[in-house]
Amino acid sequence: MRLCLMVAIAAMMAFTLNAADVAGTWKGTMETEIGPVETTITIEAGAELTGSVKVSTYEGKIQRGKLEGSQISFAIDIEPGTISYSGTVGGDEMKLNVTGTTGNKMTLIAKRQK
């Protein structure tokens, strides 16, 4: 019983540390059908993946955020629809596959701001 409790606590701590590893402000530019669009991702420290994303003049709260090892995924809902992000994060770089509101596919490489 004691061992199970220790394993559960260690797992929760590992997840919290992973979320903390991505906390901060990330910026990048992605090529879209209307030209380059600047994106700012702000991730809050904590056990859950929360924060917000600003894409051009639109901004939305992170929803359905997941962080499992180096794999990250989340979505935002903005006026035109949902934008989905999935990819990897390592150190101070995120490489994300982005699915826009019309189903268009883009790539975003975001760097953590110091």
Helices and strands as residue ranges (DSSP letters): H 2-22, E 24-32, E 35-44, E 50-55, E 58-61, E 63-68, E 71-78, E 81-90, E 93-99, E 105-112
